[in-house]
């Protein structure tokens, strides 16, 4: 495991007032745990796998919401890499309790499928648009009125695609108040989702991912 020491630019004060916490020592949920904690180890393994697969790239990139960034996390790289998929499924499974899963098409479909197999739980797919042929479904798969669902996503920037998926599921009768994402870019998604009574939980944050590359 890499050393838990990070340079000061990535340090912050823990939310519970326990003092300075560096990138290797804090969780995405803003809770404190030591670097040897199993969740920390899992996060480190996933970061290593994302870097090994070259899913994190640097340069000038235009993002889907219209902004630009000097780094890009290529979801199609990690979603087609078996090691990344295995680690993501294992990490997601640690945060799930048998609740039905939902994946947002197209990007989250590999994630929800592999996590469904890992956890032996059913899932549905939420289309971004209702298809204009066949059944005309917006949601593919079996979903009962009042069924609890957790949405899985690849990357959260503004969180709008996750919000759209949650709203579609709610309109279909599901109970949804949680989204799990692989990478939170920390650009407002958490706050935007909270405005819709949705909790965002991520496996890796941009701060953790970029801190690892700067070591």
C-alpha positions in Angstrom: 0.0 0.0 0.0 1.3 3.5 -0.7 2.2 5.7 2.2 -0.6 7.5 4.0 1.4 10.8 3.9 0.2 13.3 1.4 1.4 16.8 0.6 -0.3 19.6 2.4 -2.4 20.9 -0.6 -4.6 17.8 -0.2 -5.1 18.1 3.5 -8.3 19.3 5.1 -10.0 19.4 8.5 -12.2 16.4 9.3 -15.9 17.1 9.7 -15.8 15.6 13.2 -13.1 17.9 14.4 -10.4 15.3 14.8 -7.8 17.5 13.1 -6.0 17.5 9.8 -6.9 14.6 7.5 -4.9 13.9 4.4 -6.2 12.4 1.1 -5.1 8.9 2.0 -6.9 9.1 5.3 -10.4 10.4 4.5 -13.5 8.8 3.0 -15.7 10.2 0.3 -18.5 10.4 2.9 -16.3 13.0 4.8 -15.9 10.5 7.7 -12.5 9.8 9.1 -10.9 6.4 9.1 -7.2 5.4 9.2 -5.2 4.5 6.1 -5.3 0.7 7.0 -9.1 0.6 7.1 -10.5 -2.0 4.6 -12.5 0.8 2.8 -9.4 2.8 2.4 -7.5 -0.2 1.0 -10.4 -0.9 -1.5 -10.3 2.7 -2.6 -6.5 2.6 -3.1 -6.8 -0.6 -5.2 -9.5 1.0 -7.4 -7.4 4.2 -7.9 -4.4 2.0 -8.9 -6.6 0.1 -11.3 -8.0 3.3 -12.9 -4.4 4.6 -13.3 -3.1 1.3 -14.7 -5.9 1.2 -17.2 -5.1 4.8 -18.2 -8.7 5.9 -17.5 -7.4 9.2 -16.2 -6.1 11.6 -18.8 -4.7 15.1 -18.7 -5.0 17.9 -21.3 -7.9 20.1 -22.3 -11.3 18.4 -22.5 -14.8 19.6 -23.1 -17.3 18.0 -20.7 -20.9 16.9 -21.4 -22.4 19.8 -19.5 -20.5 22.3 -21.6 -17.6 23.1 -19.3 -13.9 22.4 -19.8 -11.4 20.5 -17.6 -7.7 19.9 -17.5 -8.3 16.2 -16.8 -10.8 13.6 -18.0 -11.9 10.3 -16.5 -12.8 8.0 -19.4 -15.6 5.8 -18.3 -15.5 3.7 -21.4 -11.9 2.7 -20.5 -12.7 1.5 -16.9 -16.1 0.0 -18.0 -14.4 -2.3 -20.5 -11.5 -3.2 -18.3 -12.2 -6.5 -16.4 -10.0 -5.6 -13.4 -11.7 -2.2 -12.9 -15.1 -3.8 -13.3 -14.3 -6.5 -10.7 -13.1 -3.9 -8.2 -16.0 -1.6 -8.8 -18.5 -4.4 -8.4 -16.8 -5.5 -5.1 -16.8 -1.9 -3.8 -20.4 -1.3 -4.7 -21.4 -4.6 -3.1 -19.9 -3.4 0.2 -22.3 -0.5 0.2 -25.5 -2.3 -0.9 -28.0 -4.4 1.1 -29.9 -6.3 -1.5 -31.9 -3.4 -2.8 -32.9 -3.5 -6.5 -30.4 -1.7 -8.7 -30.8 0.7 -11.6 -28.3 1.6 -14.2 -28.4 4.7 -16.4 -28.0 3.9 -20.1 -25.5 3.7 -21.6 -22.5 4.2 -19.4 -23.8 2.6 -16.2 -25.1 -0.6 -17.8 -21.9 -2.6 -17.5 -21.5 -1.4 -13.9 -25.0 -2.4 -12.9 -24.8 -5.7 -14.7 -21.6 -6.8 -13.0 -22.7 -5.5 -9.6 -26.0 -7.4 -10.0 -24.0 -10.6 -10.6 -21.7 -9.8 -7.7 -24.6 -9.2 -5.3 -27.2 -11.6 -6.8 -29.8 -8.7 -6.9 -32.0 -7.7 -9.8 -31.6 -4.5 -11.8 -33.4 -2.3 -14.2 -32.0 0.0 -16.9 -33.2 3.6 -17.2 -33.1 5.0 -20.7 -32.3 8.7 -21.2 -35.2 8.9 -23.7 -38.3 6.7 -24.1 -37.7 4.5 -27.1 -39.9 5.2 -30.1 -40.4 1.6 -31.1 -41.3 -1.8 -29.7 -42.6 -1.5 -26.1 -41.7 2.2 -25.9 -40.2 1.7 -22.5 -38.3 4.3 -20.6 -37.3 1.8 -17.9 -36.3 -1.7 -19.0 -36.8 -4.6 -16.5 -39.3 -5.5 -13.8 -40.2 -2.8 -11.3 -43.0 -3.0 -8.7 -44.9 -0.1 -7.3 -43.2 1.1 -4.1 -40.0 -0.9 -4.7 -36.8 0.5 -3.3 -34.1 1.2 -5.8 -30.5 2.4 -5.7 -29.1 4.0 -8.8 -25.6 3.2 -10.0 -23.7 5.8 -12.1 -20.2 6.0 -13.6 -19.2 9.7 -13.1 -20.9 12.5 -11.4 -20.2 16.1 -12.5 -23.4 18.1 -12.1 -25.4 15.0 -11.3 -28.1 15.9 -13.8 -28.2 12.5 -15.5 -28.6 10.8 -12.2 -31.4 13.2 -11.2 -33.2 12.5 -14.4 -33.0 8.7 -13.8 -34.2 9.1 -10.2 -37.2 11.2 -11.4 -38.1 8.6 -14.0 -37.9 5.8 -11.5 -40.0 7.8 -9.0 -42.6 8.5 -11.7 -42.7 4.7 -12.3 -43.5 4.2 -8.6 -40.1 3.3 -7.2 -38.7 4.7 -4.0 -35.3 6.2 -4.7 -33.1 8.3 -2.4 -29.6 7.1 -3.1 -27.1 7.2 -6.0 -23.8 5.3 -6.0 -21.2 6.6 -8.4 -17.7 5.4 -9.3 -16.1 8.9 -9.5 -17.4 12.1 -8.1 -15.8 15.0 -9.8 -16.9 17.3 -7.0 -18.4 19.9 -9.2 -21.8 20.3 -7.6 -23.4 16.9 -8.1 -23.7 16.2 -4.4 -25.4 19.5 -3.7 -27.7 19.2 -6.8 -28.8 15.7 -5.8 -29.4 16.8 -2.2 -31.8 19.4 -3.6 -33.9 16.5 -4.9 -33.6 14.5 -1.6 -31.0 12.2 -3.1 -27.8 11.1 -1.3 -24.7 10.8 -3.4 -22.1 8.2 -2.4 -18.9 7.7 -4.4 -16.2 5.1 -4.5 -13.6 7.7 -5.4 -13.5 11.5 -5.5 -11.6 13.7 -7.9 -9.5 14.9 -5.0 -8.4 11.4 -4.1 -7.8 10.5 -7.7 -5.7 13.5 -8.5 -3.9 13.4 -5.3 -2.7 9.9 -6.1 -1.4 11.1 -9.5 0.5 14.0 -7.9 2.4 11.8 -5.4 
